[in-house]
C-alpha cells in the first residue's frame, strides 16, 4: 500500500477488520516490520488523538518517529505555485517535501481545508504534492476532505458493539460556533457505505448536502427525529456548508438551529443507540452532558481504536517497503 486516503485503498473491509481485531489482541506482534524504519508525521494543524494514536501505533510496530509541527519551529511554507515569495513564507513546499522524504520511510500528513476555495480544497492540493514529490508512502492524518484513520476506527467500533446484525447508523449534523471542514463526515459516510451490514442514514438541514463522491447512495433524511428512529448508533458531527447545492455558500455557517443538538430526547428515538463522536466535542452545541457522559456514550473506546486503525495501515505500508 503506497498511499492511504480513501476506503478503497485498504482493500476488502472484512479482512481489514479481522486484522484490526488481531492487532488489538497483540499490539506488538509485528514489531519486526518497523525495526530501523522511520515515520515522519507532519502537522499543518492542531491534533491530540491523531498525534498520540499515530505515534503509539508506530512505536508498537517498532518504528522511530519524527514529529514536525509546521506552525511551531519550522520555516513557514508556501504551498502555491507561481508566486513571488516576498511574504513571511521562507520555503516552498516543493523543496521541503523531497527533503523531508530523505529522512524517513513513511510520511503522515495532516492539513485541513481552508474553506475559502472549494476547488483547491477538494483537489487535495497539499496532500497530493506529498504523494507526488516525497518519493515515500503517504497516508492521510486528516486532510481537506477526508479523515480515513478516524473512519476506520469508527467502523471497528461499530463492529465491536454490533457484531452479529445489520446496524442502523445515523450520521447527524449538529450546530457549532465555528465553520468546520467536511473531512470527518465525508469519510464516515464513505466508509459506512462500503461496510458490510451497515444501513447508513444521513440527516442534516437542507443545503448541507455532502459531496456525492462520499455520501454515495446513502439515504438522506432532512427530518432529524425521523432519521433517528430505531438507530443503533448516532454519530453527531458538525460540518460547514459543503457548497454542493450553492457553491457560494462553501465553508460558511448557513444554519444555527439548536434543535439539532443531540440530547436525551433525541436518543430516546433510537434503539437504545450508542452515541459516537470523533472528538473534540463542543458540549451544549453538538451534544448535551447527560448524553456524552451517559452509559451509551462510546466516544472513549472509539478514540482508543484510533491506535488500532493506524496500526493496520502502518503494518500494511511497512510490509510493502
C-alpha positions as CSV (number, residue, x, y, z in Angstrom):
1,X,0.0,0.0,0.0
2,X,1.7,3.2,-1.3
3,X,-0.9,5.6,-0.1
4,X,-3.9,5.7,2.2
5,X,-6.6,8.3,1.6
6,X,-9.9,6.6,1.0
7,X,-11.6,3.3,1.9
8,X,-10.7,1.6,-1.4
9,X,-7.0,1.9,-0.5
10,X,-7.5,-0.7,2.3
11,X,-9.0,-3.4,0.1
12,X,-11.7,-5.8,1.4
13,X,-13.0,-4.4,4.7
14,X,-13.8,-7.8,6.2
15,X,-10.1,-8.7,6.0
16,X,-9.1,-5.3,7.4
17,X,-11.5,-5.6,10.3
18,X,-10.2,-9.1,11.1
19,X,-6.6,-7.7,11.0
20,X,-7.6,-4.9,13.3
21,X,-9.0,-7.3,15.9
22,X,-5.9,-9.5,15.6
23,X,-3.7,-6.5,16.3
24,X,-5.9,-5.4,19.2
25,X,-5.2,-8.8,20.9
26,X,-1.4,-8.3,20.5
27,X,-0.3,-4.8,19.6
28,X,3.4,-5.7,19.5
29,X,3.2,-8.8,17.3
30,X,4.6,-7.0,14.2
31,X,7.4,-5.0,15.8
32,X,9.9,-6.6,13.5
33,X,8.3,-4.8,10.5
34,X,9.2,-1.3,11.8
35,X,12.7,-2.0,13.1
36,X,15.1,0.6,11.7
37,X,12.2,2.3,9.9
38,X,11.2,5.9,10.5
39,X,7.8,7.6,10.4
40,X,7.6,11.3,9.8
41,X,4.4,12.9,11.0
42,X,3.7,16.4,9.5
43,X,1.1,18.6,11.1
44,X,-0.1,21.8,9.4
45,X,-3.0,21.8,12.0
46,X,-3.5,21.0,15.7
47,X,-4.0,17.5,16.9
48,X,-4.5,15.4,20.0
49,X,-5.9,11.9,19.2
50,X,-4.2,11.7,15.8
51,X,-0.8,12.7,17.1
52,X,-0.9,10.4,20.1
53,X,-2.6,7.4,18.4
54,X,-0.4,7.5,15.3
55,X,2.8,7.8,17.3
56,X,1.8,5.0,19.6
57,X,0.9,2.8,16.6
58,X,4.2,3.4,15.0
59,X,6.1,2.6,18.3
60,X,4.1,-0.6,18.7
61,X,5.4,-1.6,15.3
62,X,9.0,-0.8,16.3
63,X,9.4,2.4,14.3
64,X,11.3,5.5,15.0
65,X,9.1,8.6,14.9
66,X,9.7,12.2,13.9
67,X,7.0,14.8,14.6
68,X,7.1,18.1,12.7
69,X,4.7,20.8,13.6
70,X,4.9,23.2,10.6
71,X,3.5,26.1,12.6
72,X,5.9,25.8,15.5
73,X,9.7,25.6,14.9
74,X,9.7,25.2,11.2
75,X,10.0,27.7,8.3
76,X,6.7,28.9,7.1
77,X,5.9,27.1,3.9
78,X,4.5,28.4,0.7
79,X,2.1,25.9,-1.0
80,X,1.1,27.8,-4.1
81,X,2.9,27.6,-7.5
82,X,3.9,30.7,-9.5
83,X,4.0,33.1,-6.6
84,X,6.7,35.7,-5.8
85,X,7.8,34.6,-2.3
86,X,8.2,38.1,-0.8
87,X,5.9,37.4,2.3
88,X,6.7,35.7,5.6
89,X,6.9,32.2,3.9
90,X,10.5,31.4,3.5
91,X,10.5,27.9,2.0
92,X,8.4,26.3,-0.7
93,X,6.7,23.0,-0.1
94,X,8.2,21.7,-3.4
95,X,11.7,21.9,-1.9
96,X,10.6,21.0,1.6
97,X,8.8,17.8,0.6
98,X,11.7,15.9,-1.1
99,X,14.0,17.0,1.8
100,X,11.5,15.5,4.3
101,X,11.5,12.3,2.2
102,X,15.2,12.0,2.7
103,X,14.8,11.5,6.5
104,X,12.0,8.9,6.7
105,X,10.4,5.8,5.2
106,X,6.7,6.7,5.6
107,X,5.0,10.1,5.8
108,X,1.8,11.0,7.5
109,X,0.2,14.4,6.6
110,X,-2.4,16.4,8.5
111,X,-3.6,19.5,6.5
112,X,-7.1,20.9,6.9
113,X,-9.4,22.6,4.4
114,X,-9.0,26.4,4.1
115,X,-12.8,26.6,3.5
116,X,-12.3,29.5,1.1
117,X,-11.7,27.8,-2.3
118,X,-13.7,24.6,-2.7
119,X,-11.9,23.6,-5.9
120,X,-8.5,23.9,-4.2
121,X,-9.6,22.0,-1.1
122,X,-11.3,19.2,-2.9
123,X,-8.3,18.7,-5.2
124,X,-6.3,17.9,-2.0
125,X,-3.6,20.2,-3.2
126,X,-1.2,19.8,-0.3
127,X,-1.6,16.1,0.2
128,X,-1.2,15.4,-3.5
129,X,2.1,17.3,-3.5
130,X,3.5,15.0,-0.8
131,X,2.4,11.9,-2.7
132,X,4.0,13.2,-5.9
133,X,7.2,14.6,-4.7
134,X,8.2,12.8,-1.4
135,X,9.2,9.5,-3.0
136,X,7.7,7.8,0.1
137,X,4.4,6.1,1.0
138,X,2.0,8.8,2.3
139,X,-1.1,8.4,4.5
140,X,-3.7,11.0,5.5
141,X,-3.9,12.1,9.1
142,X,-6.9,14.2,8.1
143,X,-6.9,16.3,5.0
144,X,-9.1,18.9,3.4
145,X,-11.8,16.4,2.5
146,X,-11.1,13.1,4.3
147,X,-10.1,11.6,7.7
148,X,-9.8,7.8,6.9
149,X,-8.0,6.8,10.1
150,X,-10.9,8.2,12.1
151,X,-13.5,6.5,9.8
152,X,-11.7,3.1,10.0
153,X,-11.6,3.4,13.8
154,X,-15.3,4.3,13.8
155,X,-16.1,1.2,11.7
156,X,-14.0,-1.0,14.1
157,X,-16.1,0.4,17.0
158,X,-19.4,-0.2,15.3
159,X,-18.4,-3.8,14.6
160,X,-17.3,-4.4,18.1
161,X,-20.6,-3.1,19.6
162,X,-22.8,-4.7,17.0
163,X,-21.0,-7.8,15.6
164,X,-23.9,-10.0,14.7
165,X,-26.6,-8.0,12.9
166,X,-27.1,-5.2,10.4
167,X,-26.7,-1.9,12.2
168,X,-28.7,1.2,11.5
169,X,-26.1,4.0,11.7
170,X,-27.2,7.7,11.6
171,X,-24.8,10.5,10.7
172,X,-26.4,13.6,12.0
173,X,-25.3,17.2,11.6
174,X,-25.3,19.3,14.8
175,X,-24.7,23.0,15.3
176,X,-21.3,24.6,16.0
177,X,-19.9,28.1,16.7
178,X,-17.2,27.7,14.1
179,X,-17.1,26.7,10.4
180,X,-15.7,23.2,10.3
181,X,-14.4,21.1,7.4
182,X,-16.4,18.2,5.9
183,X,-13.5,15.7,6.3
184,X,-14.9,13.6,9.1
185,X,-18.5,13.3,7.8
186,X,-17.2,12.7,4.3
187,X,-15.0,9.8,5.4
188,X,-17.6,8.4,7.8
189,X,-20.3,8.4,5.1
190,X,-17.9,6.8,2.6
191,X,-16.7,4.0,5.0
192,X,-20.1,3.2,6.3
193,X,-21.4,2.9,2.7
194,X,-18.6,0.5,1.9
195,X,-19.0,-1.6,5.1
196,X,-20.8,-4.9,5.2
197,X,-24.0,-5.0,7.3
198,X,-24.4,-1.2,7.9
199,X,-27.6,0.7,7.0
200,X,-26.5,4.4,6.8
201,X,-28.8,7.3,7.1
202,X,-27.5,10.9,6.8
203,X,-29.5,13.7,8.3
204,X,-28.8,17.4,8.1
205,X,-30.5,20.7,7.3
206,X,-31.3,21.4,3.6
207,X,-28.4,22.9,1.8
208,X,-25.8,20.9,3.8
209,X,-25.6,18.0,1.4
210,X,-22.3,16.3,1.4
211,X,-20.4,15.7,-1.9
212,X,-21.9,12.7,-3.8
213,X,-18.5,11.1,-4.2
214,X,-18.5,10.4,-0.4
215,X,-22.2,10.0,0.5
216,X,-23.0,7.8,-2.5
217,X,-26.5,6.4,-2.5
218,X,-26.9,6.6,1.3
219,X,-30.4,7.6,2.4
220,X,-30.7,11.3,3.2
221,X,-33.4,12.4,5.6
222,X,-34.0,16.0,6.4
223,X,-36.2,15.3,9.4
224,X,-33.6,14.5,12.1
225,X,-36.1,12.9,14.5
226,X,-37.4,10.6,11.8
227,X,-33.9,9.7,10.9
228,X,-33.0,8.7,14.5
229,X,-35.9,6.3,14.9
230,X,-34.6,2.8,15.6
231,X,-30.9,3.8,15.2
232,X,-28.3,1.5,16.7
233,X,-25.6,4.2,16.5
234,X,-25.8,8.0,16.4
235,X,-22.7,9.8,15.0
236,X,-23.1,13.5,15.6
237,X,-20.8,15.9,13.8
238,X,-20.9,19.5,12.6
239,X,-19.7,20.5,9.2
240,X,-19.8,23.8,7.4
241,X,-21.8,24.2,4.2
242,X,-20.2,21.9,1.6
243,X,-21.3,24.1,-1.3
244,X,-22.8,21.3,-3.3
245,X,-26.2,22.9,-3.9
246,X,-24.8,26.5,-3.7
247,X,-21.1,26.9,-4.4
248,X,-21.1,30.5,-3.0
249,X,-22.0,29.0,0.5
250,X,-18.9,26.8,0.7
251,X,-17.3,26.8,4.1
252,X,-20.0,29.1,5.6
253,X,-22.3,28.6,8.5
254,X,-25.8,28.8,6.9
255,X,-27.7,27.1,9.8
256,X,-27.5,27.6,13.5
257,X,-30.6,25.6,14.5
258,X,-30.0,24.4,18.1
259,X,-32.8,21.9,17.9
260,X,-30.3,19.6,16.1
261,X,-28.2,19.3,19.3
262,X,-28.3,15.6,20.4
263,X,-29.9,15.4,23.8
264,X,-31.8,12.7,25.8
265,X,-35.0,13.3,23.8
266,X,-33.2,12.6,20.6
267,X,-31.6,9.5,21.9
268,X,-34.9,8.2,23.1
269,X,-35.9,7.9,19.5
270,X,-33.2,5.3,18.9
271,X,-32.9,1.6,19.5
272,X,-31.0,2.1,22.8
273,X,-28.5,3.6,20.4
274,X,-24.8,4.3,21.1
275,X,-23.6,7.8,20.9
276,X,-20.4,8.4,18.8
277,X,-18.3,11.5,18.0
278,X,-14.7,11.9,16.8
279,X,-13.8,14.4,19.5
280,X,-13.0,17.1,20.4
281,X,-16.7,17.9,21.0
282,X,-18.4,21.2,22.0
283,X,-20.7,20.3,24.8
284,X,-24.1,22.0,24.7
285,X,-23.7,22.5,20.9
286,X,-23.1,19.1,19.5
287,X,-24.3,17.0,22.5
288,X,-25.6,17.5,26.0
289,X,-23.6,16.5,29.0
290,X,-26.0,13.7,30.0
291,X,-25.7,12.0,26.7
292,X,-21.9,12.2,26.2
293,X,-21.4,11.1,29.9
294,X,-24.2,8.5,29.8
295,X,-23.8,4.7,29.6
296,X,-24.5,4.6,25.9
297,X,-21.7,7.0,25.0
298,X,-18.8,5.1,23.4
299,X,-16.6,8.1,22.4
300,X,-13.7,6.9,24.5
301,X,-13.5,3.3,23.1
302,X,-14.0,4.9,19.7
303,X,-10.9,7.2,20.3
304,X,-8.9,4.2,21.6
305,X,-9.5,2.4,18.3
306,X,-7.6,5.2,16.5
307,X,-4.4,3.3,17.7
308,X,-5.7,0.1,16.1
309,X,-6.8,1.6,12.8
310,X,-3.4,3.3,12.3
311,X,-1.6,0.1,13.3
312,X,-3.3,-1.8,10.4
313,X,-2.4,1.0,7.9
314,X,1.2,1.3,9.0
315,X,1.6,-2.5,9.1
316,X,0.5,-2.8,5.5
317,X,2.7,0.1,4.4
318,X,5.7,-1.4,6.2
319,X,5.0,-4.8,4.6
320,X,5.4,-3.2,1.1
321,X,8.8,-1.5,1.8
